[in-house]
């Protein structure tokens, strides 16, 4: 298997956009290709993620239209992948595997989503279709509900009072909003404090409004290449050194909602392939769709022992300047969450950090970073480890 | 790149089903795995196609749930792909590329669809989202409309009177219905004649009801493996010797609706990789979503010169016993068209023909066969060539 490098990356400002998915992805795709020192004719395949296109814009089968707008050659196939919130990460991983396997030398992968058109309540209900339609969504489960259950279980399992846990959860939101202040591409650029979170509207007890990420519009793209040719095109290629992806079925199979089984397995694959452990990571972008989700993720990724992660944000250990900065971009919580684009934006952030091009939020000397994306209510997890 | 073999294949009877996508795909997936001499624990990745799951069943993100029902290991990822009607073929092609590239040794690929729940008029409108949402579907284009335009253009371009062309088109339907009589898995098992077609309800002039394939429910699955180990598991592995996939954007870019640009390119790739030409094919399963579509396909695949394919069915050349049997399964027209499963069922038919296990519709001594699947209004074409 060949080594795979990331050449150019690009994303737009996440938030509320009047642009279509095709417009957004074409813009970031062309920017990523240009930053790679390539032209559209050089791209041998497109792997695009988009989850809600049919619902938000009446556009299914978007991949060949994006392909055409980008000016890619007819002989270069366009494939749409969908794995709920992990969509773009899965697209990038499969694209990277095809480069590693020698099928392609240069590919474009990423995602796009308009998630604000229908409004948050309807989008929440619509997106609940990514949970199990027989056991879960039809009986009223939505994603805020699942993570609310996980927060209750976390508090009970580790004997932490719920008010105490909620304050620590709020610190996750405070940290990620603070990070986003340094990220001009972030959806939210608004400093908040613990009281902002605790005084906000209740969404799904114990999750309040500021425990929840927003739906956002946005797009992000990365160009992947065979590593042995990367330096012909860019000065600072970033290398993919480990990847993992795992699946789990309905929520009932999780047994313990505080430990996402697919993440434990996906992370094991990625660390094993990279030949490193969590202690080697300088920066992490992970799936903080809710504040409790960041706590669950830092534990399953091995940054903290199970039951020990909840104080990390409060202690400042996961903030910029802390032991292992988590979500320097602002995360899903404050950078925003355009579903099918989220994983690609996580890769963009890690690549910019490892290139020391992250501006005010740069982690000095960051050499190795990890991307973690969760799809659905724990059905899919995909991890990618990158190094400079 | 390694050679890739097909081990076990399976499909259910296409038609109107009360089963869910998960039930249908689990049944055919387990059957394909068993026929491969494997167990679910041996499957290293699942590639599943499904287009309308969110609309028909409120089930997006179906791949990890299918993965779980099949009993695949957590570490084996589940990926959903979507390329309109070419969905399953694209899933199989990408799965095969990952086996060829050495990423996986044994994978399950295929598709499932419930396309009858909402009824044909609403399904037609819903599925029109696979055309371009800005230039096409929003101005009223549906797939019957696109192929009706193509039929008019074909008649005009080659100076054939429309009544004459319609009789030849009707012969395609007659042939494929006749083939389906020999296929116990076919949606329709009903002999028709040219008058049946010409007296049927007008759908989109000149396409009448019997010029159009039905929406069907169904699922199909194939197990792919590294070819060097195939004979450890099955007596008659079938080998993938060529594949192609190409993309084209909005319909306006086609210039000539009688020549599907993506098909010309995808077929070129597949023939080139296989080192054969159309004259070497013993059997073809191609995308006859409408009768005119079969005529366009046999021409772009090189079985007939452009403008010469319209008489093929009338002359009996594409029937069982003819020069090159096309759609011995009954095709989309009579076997049925469960969108996301269609391409996998085409592969199932070719594999059974090449194994001489096609029962009453067996083409004696068939050695090489081609699968052709079109996605959307010409946006995606995927071809796979197999040999015994």
Interface residues (C-beta under 8 A of the other chain):
Chain A: X1 X20 X22 X46 X51 X54 X55 X57 X58 X59 X60 X61 X63 X64 X65 X67 X68 X69 X72 X74 X75 X76 X77 X78 X79 X80 X81 X82 X83 X84 X90 X94 X97 X98 X100 X101 X102 X103 X127 X129 X130 X131 X132 X133 X134 X137 X138 X245 X246 X247 X248 X249 X250 X253 X261 X262 X265 X268 X269 X375 X376 X379 X380 X382
Chain B: X1 X20 X22 X46 X51 X54 X55 X57 X58 X59 X60 X61 X63 X64 X65 X67 X68 X69 X72 X74 X75 X76 X77 X78 X79 X80 X81 X82 X83 X84 X90 X94 X97 X98 X100 X101 X102 X103 X127 X129 X130 X131 X132 X133 X134 X137 X138 X245 X246 X247 X248 X249 X250 X253 X261 X262 X265 X268 X269 X375 X376 X379 X380 X382
